[in-house]
Amino acid sequence: MANTPQQRKRVRIAARQRLENLRYKSSIKTLFKRLKRSIAAGDEEMVQTVATKLTSAIDKATAHKAIHKNNAARKKSQLARTLAAR
């Protein structure tokens, strides 16, 4: 348990940062699912829109250090493979 005011503050900050990182990761997963649904439905316009949003979300998560840069590269590669395979 935190004993000093600074330690208590760091605990609060870490909790807030964990939630923010979770939002980034969750949105990436959601966009991947949306992309796969769009591909299955054959909606070409939606596929392009979601792919753009997904790339942006991955880059933002990397910039805020919510995910590691290698993880981001892997996800973007997976996105490219998924788009090429359709």
C-alpha positions as CSV (number, residue, x, y, z in Angstrom):
1,M,0.0,0.0,0.0
2,A,1.2,3.5,-0.8
3,N,2.5,5.4,2.3
4,T,3.4,8.8,1.0
5,P,1.3,11.4,-0.9
6,Q,3.5,11.0,-3.9
7,Q,3.0,7.3,-4.0
8,R,-0.8,7.7,-3.7
9,K,-0.7,10.1,-6.6
10,R,1.3,7.7,-8.7
11,V,-1.2,4.9,-8.0
12,R,-4.0,7.2,-9.2
13,I,-2.1,8.2,-12.3
14,A,-1.2,4.6,-13.1
15,A,-4.9,3.6,-12.8
16,R,-5.9,6.4,-15.2
17,Q,-3.1,5.4,-17.7
18,R,-4.2,1.7,-17.5
19,L,-7.7,2.7,-18.5
20,E,-6.5,4.8,-21.4
21,N,-4.3,2.0,-22.7
22,L,-7.2,-0.4,-22.4
23,R,-9.3,2.0,-24.6
24,Y,-6.7,2.0,-27.3
25,K,-6.3,-1.8,-27.3
26,S,-10.1,-2.3,-27.2
27,S,-10.7,0.0,-30.1
28,I,-8.1,-1.8,-32.2
29,K,-9.7,-5.1,-31.5
30,T,-13.2,-3.7,-32.3
31,L,-12.0,-2.2,-35.6
32,F,-10.4,-5.5,-36.6
33,K,-13.8,-7.3,-36.0
34,R,-15.6,-4.6,-38.0
35,L,-13.1,-5.0,-40.8
36,K,-13.7,-8.7,-41.0
37,R,-17.5,-8.2,-41.0
38,S,-17.2,-5.6,-43.8
39,I,-15.1,-8.0,-45.9
40,A,-17.6,-10.8,-45.4
41,A,-20.5,-8.5,-46.3
42,G,-18.6,-7.3,-49.4
43,D,-19.0,-3.6,-48.6
44,E,-15.9,-2.2,-50.4
45,E,-16.5,1.4,-49.2
46,M,-16.8,0.3,-45.6
47,V,-13.7,-1.8,-45.8
48,Q,-11.6,1.1,-46.9
49,T,-13.0,3.4,-44.2
50,V,-12.4,0.9,-41.5
51,A,-8.9,0.1,-42.7
52,T,-8.0,3.7,-42.6
53,K,-9.4,4.1,-39.1
54,L,-7.6,1.0,-38.0
55,T,-4.3,2.1,-39.3
56,S,-4.8,5.5,-37.5
57,A,-5.8,3.8,-34.2
58,I,-2.7,1.5,-34.3
59,D,-0.4,4.5,-34.9
60,K,-2.0,6.5,-32.1
61,A,-1.7,3.6,-29.7
62,T,2.0,3.3,-30.6
63,A,2.6,7.0,-30.2
64,H,1.1,6.9,-26.7
65,K,3.0,3.8,-25.9
66,A,-0.2,1.8,-25.3
67,I,1.3,-1.0,-27.5
68,H,4.9,-1.8,-28.4
69,K,6.1,-0.7,-31.8
70,N,6.7,-4.3,-32.9
71,N,3.2,-5.2,-31.9
72,A,1.9,-2.3,-34.0
73,A,4.0,-3.5,-37.0
74,R,2.6,-7.0,-36.6
75,K,-1.0,-5.6,-36.5
76,K,-0.4,-3.4,-39.6
77,S,1.1,-6.4,-41.4
78,Q,-1.9,-8.5,-40.4
79,L,-4.2,-5.7,-41.8
80,A,-2.3,-5.7,-45.1
81,R,-2.5,-9.5,-45.4
82,T,-6.2,-9.4,-44.7
83,L,-6.9,-6.7,-47.3
84,A,-4.7,-8.5,-49.9
85,A,-6.5,-11.9,-49.3
86,R,-10.0,-10.6,-50.0
